[in-house]
Amino acid sequence: MFALDLVLGATGSIGAAIVNELTASRKPVRALVRNSSKARRVFTNSDGVELVEGSVEDPKTLHAAFDGVDLFFNCVNIPYPQWSKLPAIHGRILDAARDAKARMVFPGNVYIYGHSQTEKVREDHPRMPCSRKGRIRLQLEETFMQHSREGVVPCTIVRFPDFYGPNSGTSLVDGVFRSALKNKTARWFGKLDAVHEFIFISDAAKAMIMASERPDAFGQDFNVPGPEAIRVRDWIDLVFKEAGFEPKMKGTSRTFVRFVGLFNGVAREFAEMQYLAEEPLILDGSKFTSIFGVPYPGRSYADGIRETFAWLRRVS
């Protein structure tokens, strides 16, 4: 009999993907969600999910969600302009997890590294964030690992590049798919000739679930890259090719983003992160492979793009 797993941030891109992977394996899942109707739309098998409606910012609801839970996936995130709230939000999550004696799996990102100093970035790369959001993420990860070292809330962190795929509507790349589907010019907020990598959202979810199943993964972090490094221009070409249209794309300068940021809060917050769309930061997945004995889940771009369009056409 499977133990009950809890997913926080369950209707976001990575949270929903984890819920869908768990229910596909017939594992008991509880999801804390703000909106049950939205949850039923994004979960492929909502009947297999115990829904708890409420907010992670409500300690009473949070503690109720943790009742009987041994393991949880902490996928909580909020819009960039509100990121100053993250330490307090995750502090409440840690309090509830400590009381429940639950273990945590957390999706990391590359913000903590700052500018890449090596061809591929391993887990021991210097952690020198060059953005306010990177410093917030580093603070969170250090807090999580301190709790893990002290045995308060055992934690494993699985770190990814940019997501794409079903239900990734808040990601930078979602607009590329929607533009290609309508045969419109895709805008990339950076340099089209920059080398980048992407990971299909279901592959990221699989990697997190794999980490959750290994006791020796807790107290450690793992970098999980995409299938290969690729020029942004070539990746967008693949997207348009699958959509059946000639590629049309436009890059964006920092000056343009800063100008838009004068009127748009999200663009203003993105400006400090634009270095990631202009210079390569490619993850090294060798630690994950060596620990788990299998390559990280790495769907090809062609297959992932095809599946993304299949989902978009169903929901559009």
C-alpha positions as CSV (number, residue, x, y, z in Angstrom):
1,M,0.0,0.0,0.0
2,F,1.4,3.4,-1.0
3,A,1.8,6.1,1.6
4,L,-0.1,9.4,1.0
5,D,2.0,12.1,-0.8
6,L,1.1,15.8,-0.5
7,V,1.7,18.3,-3.4
8,L,1.8,22.0,-2.6
9,G,1.5,24.4,-5.4
10,A,-0.3,21.6,-7.2
11,T,-2.0,23.6,-10.0
12,G,1.3,25.2,-11.1
13,S,3.3,23.7,-14.0
14,I,5.6,21.4,-12.0
15,G,3.1,20.7,-9.3
16,A,0.4,19.6,-11.7
17,A,2.9,17.4,-13.6
18,I,3.9,15.7,-10.4
19,V,0.2,15.1,-9.4
20,N,-0.4,13.6,-12.9
21,E,2.7,11.3,-12.7
22,L,1.7,10.1,-9.2
23,T,-1.9,9.4,-10.1
24,A,-0.7,7.6,-13.3
25,S,1.2,5.2,-11.0
26,R,-2.0,4.9,-8.8
27,K,-0.3,6.5,-5.8
28,P,-2.5,8.2,-3.2
29,V,-2.1,11.9,-3.7
30,R,-3.4,14.9,-1.7
31,A,-3.2,18.4,-3.3
32,L,-3.6,21.7,-1.5
33,V,-5.2,24.0,-4.0
34,R,-6.8,27.5,-4.0
35,N,-9.3,26.6,-6.6
36,S,-10.8,23.1,-6.9
37,S,-12.3,23.8,-10.3
38,K,-9.0,24.8,-11.8
39,A,-7.4,21.7,-10.2
40,R,-9.9,19.4,-11.9
41,R,-9.1,21.0,-15.3
42,V,-5.3,20.6,-15.0
43,F,-5.2,17.1,-13.4
44,T,-5.5,14.3,-15.8
45,N,-7.1,12.1,-13.2
46,S,-8.7,14.4,-10.6
47,D,-10.8,11.6,-9.2
48,G,-7.5,10.0,-8.0
49,V,-6.6,13.2,-6.0
50,E,-7.8,14.2,-2.6
51,L,-8.3,17.9,-2.9
52,V,-7.8,20.3,0.1
53,E,-9.0,23.8,-0.8
54,G,-7.2,26.7,0.9
55,S,-4.0,28.7,1.0
56,V,-0.5,27.8,2.1
57,E,-0.5,31.2,3.9
58,D,-3.2,29.9,6.3
59,P,-1.4,27.8,9.0
60,K,-4.6,26.0,10.0
61,T,-5.2,24.8,6.4
62,L,-1.6,24.0,6.0
63,H,-1.4,21.8,9.1
64,A,-4.6,20.0,8.0
65,A,-3.1,19.3,4.6
66,F,-0.1,17.6,6.3
67,D,-2.2,15.3,8.4
68,G,-1.0,11.7,7.8
69,V,1.6,12.8,5.3
70,D,5.2,11.4,5.3
71,L,6.4,13.0,2.0
72,F,5.5,16.2,0.2
73,F,6.5,18.0,-3.0
74,N,6.9,21.7,-2.3
75,C,6.1,23.4,-5.6
76,V,4.8,26.7,-4.2
77,N,5.8,29.7,-6.1
78,I,4.3,33.2,-6.6
79,P,4.6,35.9,-9.3
80,Y,8.0,37.7,-9.4
81,P,6.7,41.0,-7.9
82,Q,5.7,39.2,-4.8
83,W,8.9,37.2,-4.2
84,S,9.8,39.0,-1.1
85,K,7.0,37.0,0.6
86,L,8.7,33.6,-0.2
87,P,10.8,33.2,2.9
88,A,7.8,33.7,5.2
89,I,5.6,31.4,3.1
90,H,8.2,28.6,3.1
91,G,8.9,29.2,6.7
92,R,5.2,28.3,7.5
93,I,5.5,25.2,5.3
94,L,8.6,24.1,7.2
95,D,6.8,24.5,10.5
96,A,3.9,22.3,9.3
97,A,6.3,19.8,7.8
98,R,8.3,19.6,11.1
99,D,5.1,19.0,13.1
100,A,4.1,16.2,10.6
101,K,7.7,14.8,10.5
102,A,7.4,14.9,6.7
103,R,10.2,14.8,4.1
104,M,10.4,17.4,1.4
105,V,11.2,17.4,-2.3
106,F,11.8,20.8,-3.8
107,P,12.3,22.0,-7.4
108,G,15.4,24.2,-7.6
109,N,16.4,26.5,-10.4
110,V,19.6,28.0,-11.8
111,Y,19.2,31.4,-10.3
112,I,21.4,30.5,-7.3
113,Y,24.5,30.1,-9.5
114,G,24.6,33.6,-11.1
115,H,26.8,33.7,-14.2
116,S,28.1,30.3,-15.3
117,Q,31.8,29.9,-14.6
118,T,32.2,26.5,-16.3
119,E,31.1,24.9,-19.5
120,K,28.6,22.7,-17.6
121,V,27.4,23.5,-14.1
122,R,27.7,20.9,-11.4
123,E,26.2,21.0,-8.0
124,D,29.5,22.3,-6.5
125,H,29.6,25.3,-8.8
126,P,30.1,28.6,-6.9
127,R,26.7,30.0,-5.7
128,M,27.0,33.6,-6.6
129,P,23.6,34.9,-7.5
130,C,23.7,38.1,-9.5
131,S,20.0,39.0,-9.0
132,R,17.7,39.8,-6.0
133,K,15.6,36.7,-7.0
134,G,18.7,34.6,-7.1
135,R,19.6,35.7,-3.6
136,I,16.1,34.8,-2.3
137,R,16.3,31.4,-3.9
138,L,19.7,30.8,-2.4
139,Q,18.4,31.8,1.0
140,L,15.5,29.3,0.7
141,E,17.8,26.4,-0.4
142,E,20.2,27.1,2.4
143,T,17.4,27.2,4.9
144,F,16.0,23.9,3.6
145,M,19.3,22.2,3.7
146,Q,20.0,23.4,7.2
147,H,16.7,21.9,8.3
148,S,17.7,18.7,6.5
149,R,21.1,18.5,8.1
150,E,19.5,19.0,11.5
151,G,17.0,16.2,10.9
152,V,14.1,18.6,11.3
153,V,12.7,18.4,7.7
154,P,14.7,16.0,5.5
155,C,15.0,17.6,2.0
156,T,16.2,16.8,-1.5
157,I,16.4,19.5,-4.1
158,V,16.2,18.7,-7.8
159,R,17.3,21.6,-10.0
160,F,16.1,22.3,-13.6
161,P,16.5,24.6,-16.5
162,D,13.4,26.3,-18.1
163,F,10.2,24.1,-18.2
164,Y,8.0,23.7,-21.3
165,G,5.0,21.4,-21.8
166,P,1.4,21.1,-20.6
167,N,0.2,23.7,-18.1
168,S,3.4,25.8,-18.3
169,G,1.4,28.9,-19.1
170,T,3.5,31.2,-16.9
171,S,6.8,30.2,-18.4
172,L,8.8,32.3,-20.8
173,V,8.5,29.6,-23.5
174,D,4.7,29.2,-23.4
175,G,4.3,32.3,-25.6
176,V,6.5,30.7,-28.3
177,F,4.1,27.8,-28.6
178,R,1.0,29.9,-28.7
179,S,2.6,32.2,-31.3
180,A,3.6,29.3,-33.5
181,L,0.1,27.7,-33.2
182,K,-1.4,31.0,-34.6
183,N,1.4,31.5,-37.1
184,K,2.5,34.7,-35.4
185,T,5.9,36.0,-34.7
186,A,7.4,34.5,-31.5
187,R,9.1,36.9,-29.1
188,W,12.1,35.7,-27.1
189,F,13.2,37.9,-24.3
190,G,16.9,37.6,-25.0
191,K,19.3,36.8,-27.8
192,L,18.1,34.3,-30.4
193,D,21.6,33.0,-30.9
194,A,22.2,32.3,-27.2
195,V,22.7,28.7,-26.3
196,H,20.1,27.4,-23.9
197,E,18.4,24.3,-22.6
198,F,14.8,23.3,-21.8
199,I,13.2,20.4,-20.0
200,F,9.8,18.8,-20.7
201,I,7.7,19.3,-17.6
202,S,6.7,15.6,-17.2
203,D,10.4,14.7,-17.3
204,A,11.1,17.1,-14.5
205,A,8.3,15.6,-12.5
206,K,9.6,12.1,-13.1
207,A,13.1,13.2,-11.8
208,M,11.6,14.6,-8.6
209,I,9.6,11.5,-8.0
210,M,12.7,9.4,-8.6
211,A,14.5,11.5,-6.0
212,S,11.7,11.1,-3.5
213,E,12.0,7.3,-3.6
214,R,15.6,7.2,-2.6
215,P,16.4,7.7,1.2
216,D,20.0,8.6,0.3
217,A,18.8,11.4,-1.9
218,F,17.7,13.5,1.1
219,G,20.2,16.0,2.3
220,Q,21.5,16.3,-1.3
221,D,20.8,18.4,-4.4
222,F,20.8,17.3,-8.0
223,N,21.1,19.1,-11.3
224,V,18.9,17.7,-14.1
225,P,19.5,19.2,-17.5
226,G,17.5,19.1,-20.7
227,P,18.3,16.6,-23.4
228,E,20.9,18.9,-25.0
229,A,22.1,22.5,-25.3
230,I,20.6,24.2,-28.3
231,R,20.5,27.7,-29.8
232,V,17.3,29.4,-29.0
233,R,16.8,30.1,-32.7
234,D,17.0,26.4,-33.5
235,W,14.7,25.4,-30.8
236,I,12.0,27.9,-32.0
237,D,12.6,26.5,-35.5
238,L,11.6,23.1,-34.1
239,V,8.4,24.6,-32.5
240,F,7.3,26.2,-35.7
241,K,8.1,23.1,-37.8
242,E,5.8,21.0,-35.6
243,A,3.1,23.7,-35.9
244,G,3.4,23.5,-39.7
245,F,4.6,27.0,-40.3
246,E,7.7,28.8,-41.4
247,P,9.5,30.1,-38.3
248,K,9.0,33.8,-37.4
249,M,10.8,35.1,-34.3
250,K,12.2,38.3,-32.7
251,G,14.7,38.7,-30.0
252,T,14.6,41.4,-27.3
253,S,17.3,43.7,-26.0
254,R,17.8,44.6,-22.4
255,T,17.0,48.2,-23.3
256,F,13.6,47.2,-24.6
257,V,12.8,45.1,-21.5
258,R,13.8,47.9,-19.2
259,F,11.6,50.4,-21.1
260,V,8.6,48.0,-20.9
261,G,9.4,47.6,-17.2
262,L,8.6,51.3,-16.7
263,F,4.9,50.4,-17.3
264,N,4.8,46.6,-16.5
265,G,5.7,45.2,-13.1
266,V,6.5,41.7,-14.4
267,A,8.8,43.0,-17.2
268,R,10.5,45.2,-14.6
269,E,11.2,42.1,-12.5
270,F,12.3,40.1,-15.5
271,A,15.0,42.6,-16.5
272,E,17.5,41.4,-13.9
273,M,17.0,37.8,-15.0
274,Q,17.6,38.5,-18.7
275,Y,21.2,37.4,-18.5
276,L,19.9,33.8,-18.5
277,A,18.3,34.4,-21.9
278,E,21.5,35.9,-23.3
279,E,24.4,33.6,-22.1
280,P,24.6,29.9,-21.6
281,L,24.1,28.1,-18.3
282,I,24.0,24.4,-19.0
283,L,23.5,21.9,-16.2
284,D,25.6,18.8,-15.6
285,G,23.5,15.8,-14.8
286,S,26.3,13.3,-14.0
287,K,25.6,13.3,-10.3
288,F,21.9,12.3,-10.8
289,T,23.0,9.5,-13.2
290,S,25.6,8.2,-10.9
291,I,23.4,8.1,-7.8
292,F,20.3,6.7,-9.5
293,G,22.0,4.4,-11.9
294,V,20.0,5.6,-14.9
295,P,20.2,8.7,-17.1
296,Y,18.0,11.6,-16.0
297,P,14.6,11.7,-17.9
298,G,15.4,13.4,-21.1
299,R,12.7,13.5,-23.8
300,S,14.0,14.8,-27.1
301,Y,12.9,18.3,-28.1
302,A,11.0,16.9,-31.1
303,D,9.0,14.5,-28.9
304,G,8.4,17.1,-26.2
305,I,7.3,19.8,-28.6
306,R,4.9,17.3,-30.3
307,E,3.3,16.5,-27.0
308,T,3.0,20.1,-26.0
309,F,1.1,20.9,-29.2
310,A,-1.1,17.9,-28.7
311,W,-2.1,19.3,-25.3
312,L,-2.4,22.9,-26.5
313,R,-4.8,21.8,-29.3
314,R,-7.0,19.9,-26.7
315,V,-7.3,22.9,-24.4
316,S,-7.4,25.8,-26.9
